[in-house]
Amino acid sequence: MSTMSRIDDLTMDRRMSRDFEDVFEGKPKLSNWEVWTEGYRVTGNEQGAIFHGIYRGETFQDALMAFKVSLEDAKVWSLVNLAKGTFWGCRFFDNETEARASYG
C-alpha cells in the first residue's frame, strides 16, 4: 500500500469517525419535548388538555420518563404508565393540537 493510499484511508477514517461520533462516543442528541395529556369527559366530569411542561430527551419516550421522574408525589407518580403512554388513563402527546383533538 502506498503512502498516499494510507493517508487517504486515515483521512476517510477520521471523517467517518466525526460523522458517527454521537454513536461511538455515546453522546445523545437531546431535544426539548412538550408533554401534554389529552382531555377527558366521564361521569359528569371533564377536563381539557393539560400542558405539563417541556422536558429534554433523545426521544419523546425519554421526555416522558423525565416528566415521571420530576413528579414528587408517589401516588401521582404511579399514575404514569410509560408502557401505555398514559397519565391517569389519558394519552400523552407532544403537541397541543393532538392533545386537544378529543376533548379540547
N, CA, C and O atoms as CSV, one atom per row, in Angstrom:
chain,resi,resn,atom,element,x,y,z
A,1,MET,N,N,0.842,-1.174,0.000
A,1,MET,CA,C,0.000,0.000,0.000
A,1,MET,C,C,0.891,1.243,0.000
A,1,MET,O,O,1.835,1.338,0.785
A,2,SER,N,N,0.592,2.168,-0.864
A,2,SER,CA,C,1.413,3.373,-0.975
A,2,SER,C,C,1.145,4.324,0.192
A,2,SER,O,O,0.132,4.208,0.882
A,3,THR,N,N,2.056,5.251,0.398
A,3,THR,CA,C,1.911,6.248,1.460
A,3,THR,C,C,0.669,7.095,1.236
A,3,THR,O,O,-0.074,7.370,2.178
A,4,MET,N,N,0.439,7.511,-0.002
A,4,MET,CA,C,-0.744,8.320,-0.309
A,4,MET,C,C,-2.024,7.554,-0.021
A,4,MET,O,O,-2.993,8.125,0.481
A,5,SER,N,N,-2.033,6.286,-0.330
A,5,SER,CA,C,-3.202,5.461,-0.084
A,5,SER,C,C,-3.488,5.382,1.422
A,5,SER,O,O,-4.645,5.467,1.836
A,6,ARG,N,N,-2.443,5.220,2.240
A,6,ARG,CA,C,-2.618,5.173,3.694
A,6,ARG,C,C,-3.145,6.501,4.227
A,6,ARG,O,O,-4.008,6.513,5.105
A,7,ILE,N,N,-2.637,7.618,3.709
A,7,ILE,CA,C,-3.105,8.941,4.138
A,7,ILE,C,C,-4.581,9.107,3.801
A,7,ILE,O,O,-5.357,9.600,4.620
A,8,ASP,N,N,-4.972,8.692,2.586
A,8,ASP,CA,C,-6.378,8.781,2.198
A,8,ASP,C,C,-7.259,7.939,3.108
A,8,ASP,O,O,-8.346,8.367,3.497
A,9,ASP,N,N,-6.787,6.732,3.450
A,9,ASP,CA,C,-7.548,5.865,4.342
A,9,ASP,C,C,-7.698,6.496,5.731
A,9,ASP,O,O,-8.777,6.445,6.322
A,10,LEU,N,N,-6.627,7.087,6.245
A,10,LEU,CA,C,-6.688,7.739,7.553
A,10,LEU,C,C,-7.633,8.934,7.531
A,10,LEU,O,O,-8.399,9.145,8.471
A,11,THR,N,N,-7.576,9.711,6.458
A,11,THR,CA,C,-8.456,10.862,6.328
A,11,THR,C,C,-9.907,10.405,6.310
A,11,THR,O,O,-10.760,11.000,6.969
A,12,MET,N,N,-10.186,9.352,5.558
A,12,MET,CA,C,-11.546,8.825,5.487
A,12,MET,C,C,-11.983,8.301,6.852
A,12,MET,O,O,-13.119,8.532,7.267
A,13,ASP,N,N,-11.097,7.602,7.551
A,13,ASP,CA,C,-11.432,7.096,8.882
A,13,ASP,C,C,-11.787,8.239,9.824
A,13,ASP,O,O,-12.743,8.128,10.592
A,14,ARG,N,N,-11.043,9.321,9.779
A,14,ARG,CA,C,-11.320,10.481,10.642
A,14,ARG,C,C,-12.667,11.108,10.294
A,14,ARG,O,O,-13.437,11.468,11.184
A,15,ARG,N,N,-12.945,11.234,9.017
A,15,ARG,CA,C,-14.229,11.808,8.600
A,15,ARG,C,C,-15.393,10.938,9.067
A,15,ARG,O,O,-16.392,11.438,9.584
A,16,MET,N,N,-15.246,9.632,8.876
A,16,MET,CA,C,-16.294,8.714,9.303
A,16,MET,C,C,-16.467,8.773,10.815
A,16,MET,O,O,-17.589,8.734,11.320
A,17,SER,N,N,-15.369,8.866,11.525
A,17,SER,CA,C,-15.425,8.945,12.979
A,17,SER,C,C,-16.186,10.188,13.421
A,17,SER,O,O,-17.002,10.114,14.339
A,18,ARG,N,N,-15.931,11.331,12.783
A,18,ARG,CA,C,-16.646,12.564,13.125
A,18,ARG,C,C,-18.130,12.442,12.781
A,18,ARG,O,O,-18.984,12.899,13.541
A,19,ASP,N,N,-18.434,11.829,11.643
A,19,ASP,CA,C,-19.831,11.679,11.232
A,19,ASP,C,C,-20.621,10.817,12.210
A,19,ASP,O,O,-21.805,11.061,12.445
A,20,PHE,N,N,-19.972,9.821,12.773
A,20,PHE,CA,C,-20.660,8.891,13.673
A,20,PHE,C,C,-20.225,9.071,15.129
A,20,PHE,O,O,-20.378,8.160,15.942
A,21,GLU,N,N,-19.684,10.243,15.452
A,21,GLU,CA,C,-19.176,10.483,16.795
A,21,GLU,C,C,-20.242,10.259,17.860
A,21,GLU,O,O,-19.953,9.699,18.918
A,22,ASP,N,N,-21.469,10.692,17.589
A,22,ASP,CA,C,-22.516,10.521,18.588
A,22,ASP,C,C,-22.803,9.045,18.857
A,22,ASP,O,O,-23.204,8.691,19.966
A,23,VAL,N,N,-22.605,8.181,17.863
A,23,VAL,CA,C,-22.814,6.749,18.067
A,23,VAL,C,C,-21.652,6.153,18.854
A,23,VAL,O,O,-21.856,5.418,19.821
A,24,PHE,N,N,-20.441,6.475,18.435
A,24,PHE,CA,C,-19.267,5.902,19.084
A,24,PHE,C,C,-19.024,6.485,20.463
A,24,PHE,O,O,-18.631,5.760,21.377
A,25,GLU,N,N,-19.247,7.759,20.628
A,25,GLU,CA,C,-18.990,8.430,21.892
A,25,GLU,C,C,-20.168,8.315,22.853
A,25,GLU,O,O,-20.033,8.614,24.040
A,26,GLY,N,N,-21.310,7.889,22.354
A,26,GLY,CA,C,-22.476,7.776,23.204
A,26,GLY,C,C,-23.088,9.115,23.582
A,26,GLY,O,O,-23.730,9.230,24.627
A,27,LYS,N,N,-22.899,10.120,22.752
A,27,LYS,CA,C,-23.449,11.445,23.030
A,27,LYS,C,C,-24.817,11.553,22.369
A,27,LYS,O,O,-24.898,11.742,21.156
A,28,PRO,N,N,-25.887,11.439,23.138
A,28,PRO,CA,C,-27.212,11.526,22.529
A,28,PRO,C,C,-27.541,12.948,22.093
A,28,PRO,O,O,-27.054,13.923,22.665
A,29,LYS,N,N,-28.364,13.038,21.087
A,29,LYS,CA,C,-28.849,14.326,20.607
A,29,LYS,C,C,-30.154,14.623,21.358
A,29,LYS,O,O,-31.214,14.116,20.991
A,30,LEU,N,N,-30.070,15.440,22.400
A,30,LEU,CA,C,-31.240,15.739,23.208
A,30,LEU,C,C,-32.067,16.846,22.566
A,30,LEU,O,O,-31.536,17.802,22.001
A,31,SER,N,N,-33.361,16.687,22.669
A,31,SER,CA,C,-34.297,17.675,22.158
A,31,SER,C,C,-35.241,18.089,23.277
A,31,SER,O,O,-35.399,17.375,24.267
A,32,ASN,N,N,-35.859,19.237,23.113
A,32,ASN,CA,C,-36.906,19.667,24.039
A,32,ASN,C,C,-38.241,19.161,23.510
A,32,ASN,O,O,-38.557,19.335,22.333
A,33,TRP,N,N,-39.028,18.532,24.390
A,33,TRP,CA,C,-40.321,17.975,24.004
A,33,TRP,C,C,-41.410,18.587,24.882
A,33,TRP,O,O,-41.265,18.654,26.102
A,34,GLU,N,N,-42.489,19.029,24.263
A,34,GLU,CA,C,-43.664,19.435,25.025
A,34,GLU,C,C,-44.373,18.168,25.472
A,34,GLU,O,O,-44.504,17.220,24.698
A,35,VAL,N,N,-44.829,18.147,26.716
A,35,VAL,CA,C,-45.570,16.995,27.224
A,35,VAL,C,C,-46.989,17.451,27.566
A,35,VAL,O,O,-47.200,18.289,28.443
A,36,TRP,N,N,-47.942,16.880,26.857
A,36,TRP,CA,C,-49.368,17.161,27.021
A,36,TRP,C,C,-50.110,15.862,27.300
A,36,TRP,O,O,-49.670,14.788,26.889
A,37,THR,N,N,-51.232,15.962,27.998
A,37,THR,CA,C,-52.160,14.834,28.059
A,37,THR,C,C,-53.489,15.316,27.496
A,37,THR,O,O,-53.858,16.484,27.621
A,38,GLU,N,N,-54.193,14.380,26.874
A,38,GLU,CA,C,-55.493,14.701,26.300
A,38,GLU,C,C,-56.495,14.986,27.411
A,38,GLU,O,O,-56.298,14.600,28.563
A,39,GLY,N,N,-57.567,15.667,27.043
A,39,GLY,CA,C,-58.634,15.917,27.995
A,39,GLY,C,C,-59.517,14.685,28.144
A,39,GLY,O,O,-59.308,13.665,27.486
A,40,TYR,N,N,-60.509,14.803,29.026
A,40,TYR,CA,C,-61.430,13.683,29.237
A,40,TYR,C,C,-62.819,14.214,29.572
A,40,TYR,O,O,-62.985,15.364,29.980
A,41,ARG,N,N,-63.802,13.354,29.391
A,41,ARG,CA,C,-65.177,13.627,29.784
A,41,ARG,C,C,-65.760,12.297,30.242
A,41,ARG,O,O,-65.951,11.387,29.435
A,42,VAL,N,N,-66.044,12.184,31.544
A,42,VAL,CA,C,-66.543,10.922,32.081
A,42,VAL,C,C,-67.377,11.198,33.334
A,42,VAL,O,O,-67.011,12.035,34.160
A,43,THR,N,N,-68.475,10.503,33.464
A,43,THR,CA,C,-69.407,10.585,34.608
A,43,THR,C,C,-69.627,12.008,35.103
A,43,THR,O,O,-69.543,12.281,36.300
A,44,GLY,N,N,-69.903,12.892,34.187
A,44,GLY,CA,C,-70.214,14.267,34.548
A,44,GLY,C,C,-69.009,15.165,34.809
A,44,GLY,O,O,-69.178,16.365,35.026
A,45,ASN,N,N,-67.831,14.629,34.794
A,45,ASN,CA,C,-66.620,15.423,34.980
A,45,ASN,C,C,-65.911,15.582,33.651
A,45,ASN,O,O,-65.953,14.697,32.796
A,46,GLU,N,N,-65.268,16.706,33.491
A,46,GLU,CA,C,-64.499,16.905,32.270
A,46,GLU,C,C,-63.327,17.826,32.522
A,46,GLU,O,O,-63.336,18.645,33.441
A,47,GLN,N,N,-62.329,17.672,31.692
A,47,GLN,CA,C,-61.110,18.477,31.771
A,47,GLN,C,C,-60.525,18.554,30.376
A,47,GLN,O,O,-60.460,17.545,29.674
A,48,GLY,N,N,-60.099,19.742,29.966
A,48,GLY,CA,C,-59.449,19.897,28.670
A,48,GLY,C,C,-58.020,19.375,28.722
A,48,GLY,O,O,-57.562,18.903,29.762
A,49,ALA,N,N,-57.341,19.459,27.632
A,49,ALA,CA,C,-55.944,19.014,27.545
A,49,ALA,C,C,-55.099,19.770,28.569
A,49,ALA,O,O,-55.372,20.929,28.880
A,50,ILE,N,N,-54.077,19.103,29.084
A,50,ILE,CA,C,-53.208,19.693,30.103
A,50,ILE,C,C,-51.774,19.721,29.593
A,50,ILE,O,O,-51.248,18.718,29.112
A,51,PHE,N,N,-51.157,20.884,29.707
A,51,PHE,CA,C,-49.739,21.046,29.377
A,51,PHE,C,C,-48.937,20.830,30.656
A,51,PHE,O,O,-49.137,21.530,31.649
A,52,HIS,N,N,-48.028,19.854,30.625
A,52,HIS,CA,C,-47.247,19.512,31.818
A,52,HIS,C,C,-45.875,20.180,31.836
A,52,HIS,O,O,-45.250,20.277,32.892
A,53,GLY,N,N,-45.409,20.633,30.697
A,53,GLY,CA,C,-44.126,21.306,30.642
A,53,GLY,C,C,-43.285,20.819,29.477
A,53,GLY,O,O,-43.729,20.029,28.644
A,54,ILE,N,N,-42.061,21.314,29.445
A,54,ILE,CA,C,-41.105,20.921,28.408
A,54,ILE,C,C,-40.010,20.107,29.076
A,54,ILE,O,O,-39.423,20.531,30.071
A,55,TYR,N,N,-39.743,18.938,28.519
A,55,TYR,CA,C,-38.752,18.020,29.073
A,55,TYR,C,C,-37.765,17.626,27.990
A,55,TYR,O,O,-38.108,17.564,26.809
A,56,ARG,N,N,-36.538,17.362,28.407
A,56,ARG,CA,C,-35.479,17.010,27.458
A,56,ARG,C,C,-35.344,15.496,27.350
A,56,ARG,O,O,-35.505,14.764,28.327
A,57,GLY,N,N,-35.045,15.049,26.129
A,57,GLY,CA,C,-34.811,13.639,25.893
A,57,GLY,C,C,-34.396,13.399,24.465
A,57,GLY,O,O,-34.605,14.240,23.591
A,58,GLU,N,N,-33.809,12.251,24.234
A,58,GLU,CA,C,-33.439,11.876,22.875
A,58,GLU,C,C,-34.694,11.535,22.067
A,58,GLU,O,O,-34.768,11.795,20.867
A,59,THR,N,N,-35.674,10.949,22.753
A,59,THR,CA,C,-36.954,10.598,22.136
A,59,THR,C,C,-38.082,11.135,23.018
A,59,THR,O,O,-37.846,11.575,24.143
A,60,PHE,N,N,-39.304,11.093,22.497
A,60,PHE,CA,C,-40.451,11.516,23.301
A,60,PHE,C,C,-40.603,10.607,24.513
A,60,PHE,O,O,-40.983,11.071,25.588
A,61,GLN,N,N,-40.313,9.328,24.358
A,61,GLN,CA,C,-40.379,8.379,25.472
A,61,GLN,C,C,-39.406,8.794,26.584
A,61,GLN,O,O,-39.736,8.691,27.766
A,62,ASP,N,N,-38.214,9.260,26.211
A,62,ASP,CA,C,-37.245,9.756,27.202
A,62,ASP,C,C,-37.793,10.980,27.927
A,62,ASP,O,O,-37.610,11.128,29.135
A,63,ALA,N,N,-38.466,11.854,27.183
A,63,ALA,CA,C,-39.062,13.045,27.791
A,63,ALA,C,C,-40.169,12.655,28.773
A,63,ALA,O,O,-40.324,13.281,29.821
A,64,LEU,N,N,-40.938,11.616,28.427
A,64,LEU,CA,C,-41.974,11.142,29.352
A,64,LEU,C,C,-41.350,10.590,30.628
A,64,LEU,O,O,-41.884,10.782,31.720
A,65,MET,N,N,-40.229,9.911,30.488
A,65,MET,CA,C,-39.523,9.403,31.668
A,65,MET,C,C,-39.048,10.571,32.531
A,65,MET,O,O,-39.154,10.518,33.756
A,66,ALA,N,N,-38.528,11.621,31.904
A,66,ALA,CA,C,-38.082,12.804,32.646
A,66,ALA,C,C,-39.267,13.453,33.364
A,66,ALA,O,O,-39.133,13.919,34.496
A,67,PHE,N,N,-40.425,13.482,32.701
A,67,PHE,CA,C,-41.642,14.007,33.334
A,67,PHE,C,C,-41.993,13.176,34.559
A,67,PHE,O,O,-42.261,13.722,35.629
A,68,LYS,N,N,-41.991,11.857,34.403
A,68,LYS,CA,C,-42.356,10.977,35.518
A,68,LYS,C,C,-41.392,11.150,36.682
A,68,LYS,O,O,-41.817,11.206,37.836
A,69,VAL,N,N,-40.108,11.234,36.392
A,69,VAL,CA,C,-39.108,11.395,37.439
A,69,VAL,C,C,-39.287,12.728,38.173
A,69,VAL,O,O,-38.977,12.831,39.360
A,70,SER,N,N,-39.783,13.739,37.469
A,70,SER,CA,C,-39.946,15.059,38.088
A,70,SER,C,C,-41.105,15.115,39.081
A,70,SER,O,O,-41.175,16.039,39.891
A,71,LEU,N,N,-42.004,14.151,39.032
A,71,LEU,CA,C,-43.154,14.148,39.937
A,71,LEU,C,C,-42.706,13.788,41.351
A,71,LEU,O,O,-41.964,12.825,41.549
A,72,GLU,N,N,-43.155,14.560,42.322
A,72,GLU,CA,C,-42.720,14.341,43.699
A,72,GLU,C,C,-43.652,13.436,44.485
A,72,GLU,O,O,-43.201,12.730,45.388
A,73,ASP,N,N,-44.925,13.437,44.171
A,73,ASP,CA,C,-45.908,12.643,44.894
A,73,ASP,C,C,-45.925,11.209,44.354
A,73,ASP,O,O,-46.165,10.991,43.166
A,74,ALA,N,N,-45.672,10.247,45.221
A,74,ALA,CA,C,-45.602,8.837,44.809
A,74,ALA,C,C,-46.927,8.348,44.232
A,74,ALA,O,O,-46.927,7.524,43.316
A,75,LYS,N,N,-48.054,8.836,44.747
A,75,LYS,CA,C,-49.357,8.413,44.218
A,75,LYS,C,C,-49.546,8.911,42.791
A,75,LYS,O,O,-50.037,8.179,41.931
A,76,VAL,N,N,-49.158,10.142,42.547
A,76,VAL,CA,C,-49.257,10.693,41.192
A,76,VAL,C,C,-48.263,9.986,40.280
A,76,VAL,O,O,-48.582,9.676,39.132
A,77,TRP,N,N,-47.063,9.731,40.786
A,77,TRP,CA,C,-46.010,9.049,40.036
A,77,TRP,C,C,-46.517,7.707,39.519
A,77,TRP,O,O,-46.228,7.321,38.387
A,78,SER,N,N,-47.272,7.000,40.354
A,78,SER,CA,C,-47.761,5.671,39.965
A,78,SER,C,C,-48.841,5.725,38.893
A,78,SER,O,O,-49.169,4.694,38.305
A,79,LEU,N,N,-49.398,6.894,38.628
A,79,LEU,CA,C,-50.448,7.029,37.612
A,79,LEU,C,C,-49.892,7.210,36.204
A,79,LEU,O,O,-50.646,7.207,35.231
A,80,VAL,N,N,-48.582,7.366,36.095
A,80,VAL,CA,C,-47.940,7.491,34.780
A,80,VAL,C,C,-47.586,6.087,34.301
A,80,VAL,O,O,-46.786,5.391,34.925
A,81,ASN,N,N,-48.183,5.685,33.200
A,81,ASN,CA,C,-47.916,4.371,32.627
A,81,ASN,C,C,-47.121,4.575,31.332
A,81,ASN,O,O,-47.689,4.878,30.283
A,82,LEU,N,N,-45.811,4.405,31.423
A,82,LEU,CA,C,-44.958,4.633,30.256
A,82,LEU,C,C,-45.177,3.582,29.171
A,82,LEU,O,O,-45.051,3.890,27.986
A,83,ALA,N,N,-45.495,2.369,29.546
A,83,ALA,CA,C,-45.720,1.308,28.558
A,83,ALA,C,C,-46.923,1.638,27.671
A,83,ALA,O,O,-46.885,1.415,26.461
A,84,LYS,N,N,-47.981,2.166,28.270
A,84,LYS,CA,C,-49.180,2.531,27.509
A,84,LYS,C,C,-49.146,3.978,27.026
A,84,LYS,O,O,-49.925,4.365,26.155
A,85,GLY,N,N,-48.243,4.773,27.592
A,85,GLY,CA,C,-48.161,6.184,27.213
A,85,GLY,C,C,-49.341,6.979,27.734
A,85,GLY,O,O,-49.908,7.805,27.020
A,86,THR,N,N,-49.718,6.723,29.012
A,86,THR,CA,C,-50.868,7.397,29.598
A,86,THR,C,C,-50.557,7.960,30.980
A,86,THR,O,O,-49.632,7.517,31.662
A,87,PHE,N,N,-51.356,8.948,31.371
A,87,PHE,CA,C,-51.320,9.532,32.710
A,87,PHE,C,C,-52.756,9.571,33.194
A,87,PHE,O,O,-53.580,10.313,32.658
A,88,TRP,N,N,-53.056,8.776,34.203
A,88,TRP,CA,C,-54.413,8.643,34.726
A,88,TRP,C,C,-55.364,8.187,33.627
A,88,TRP,O,O,-56.542,8.544,33.632
A,89,GLY,N,N,-54.855,7.405,32.695
A,89,GLY,CA,C,-55.653,6.873,31.598
A,89,GLY,C,C,-55.741,7.772,30.375
A,89,GLY,O,O,-56.284,7.361,29.350
A,90,CYS,N,N,-55.220,8.989,30.462
A,90,CYS,CA,C,-55.246,9.917,29.330
A,90,CYS,C,C,-53.928,9.821,28.566
A,90,CYS,O,O,-52.855,9.781,29.168
A,91,ARG,N,N,-54.015,9.786,27.252
A,91,ARG,CA,C,-52.827,9.620,26.415
A,91,ARG,C,C,-51.928,10.855,26.417
A,91,ARG,O,O,-52.399,11.990,26.497
A,92,PHE,N,N,-50.626,10.603,26.328
A,92,PHE,CA,C,-49.645,11.673,26.196
A,92,PHE,C,C,-49.525,12.097,24.735
A,92,PHE,O,O,-49.691,11.288,23.822
A,93,PHE,N,N,-49.234,13.382,24.534
A,93,PHE,CA,C,-48.955,13.920,23.207
A,93,PHE,C,C,-47.804,14.903,23.306
A,93,PHE,O,O,-47.525,15.444,24.376
A,94,ASP,N,N,-47.136,15.131,22.179
A,94,ASP,CA,C,-46.014,16.067,22.158
A,94,ASP,C,C,-46.406,17.422,21.571
A,94,ASP,O,O,-45.549,18.256,21.280
A,95,ASN,N,N,-47.721,17.630,21.401
A,95,ASN,CA,C,-48.182,18.915,20.873
A,95,ASN,C,C,-49.616,19.185,21.314
A,95,ASN,O,O,-50.377,18.262,21.605
A,96,GLU,N,N,-49.963,20.451,21.356
A,96,GLU,CA,C,-51.282,20.876,21.838
A,96,GLU,C,C,-52.406,20.460,20.904
A,96,GLU,O,O,-53.469,20.052,21.373
A,97,THR,N,N,-52.205,20.549,19.620
A,97,THR,CA,C,-53.253,20.246,18.643
A,97,THR,C,C,-53.787,18.836,18.823
A,97,THR,O,O,-54.999,18.641,18.912
A,98,GLU,N,N,-52.910,17.863,18.877
A,98,GLU,CA,C,-53.366,16.481,19.041
A,98,GLU,C,C,-53.962,16.244,20.428
A,98,GLU,O,O,-54.927,15.493,20.572
A,99,ALA,N,N,-53.388,16.882,21.444
A,99,ALA,CA,C,-53.902,16.712,22.803
A,99,ALA,C,C,-55.335,17.249,22.925
A,99,ALA,O,O,-56.149,16.693,23.663
A,100,ARG,N,N,-55.633,18.318,22.205
A,100,ARG,CA,C,-56.970,18.927,22.290
A,100,ARG,C,C,-57.985,18.302,21.329
A,100,ARG,O,O,-59.166,18.647,21.380
A,101,ALA,N,N,-57.557,17.411,20.475
A,101,ALA,CA,C,-58.434,16.846,19.443
A,101,ALA,C,C,-59.633,16.103,20.027
A,101,ALA,O,O,-60.728,16.190,19.471
A,102,SER,N,N,-59.462,15.380,21.121
A,102,SER,CA,C,-60.557,14.589,21.670
A,102,SER,C,C,-61.559,15.421,22.481
A,102,SER,O,O,-62.748,15.457,22.163
A,103,TYR,N,N,-61.069,16.081,23.520
A,103,TYR,CA,C,-61.974,16.794,24.426
A,103,TYR,C,C,-61.548,18.228,24.715
A,103,TYR,O,O,-61.881,18.795,25.756
A,104,GLY,N,N,-60.807,18.801,23.776
A,104,GLY,CA,C,-60.404,20.203,23.926
A,104,GLY,C,C,-59.490,20.369,25.041
A,104,GLY,O,O,-59.047,21.484,25.315
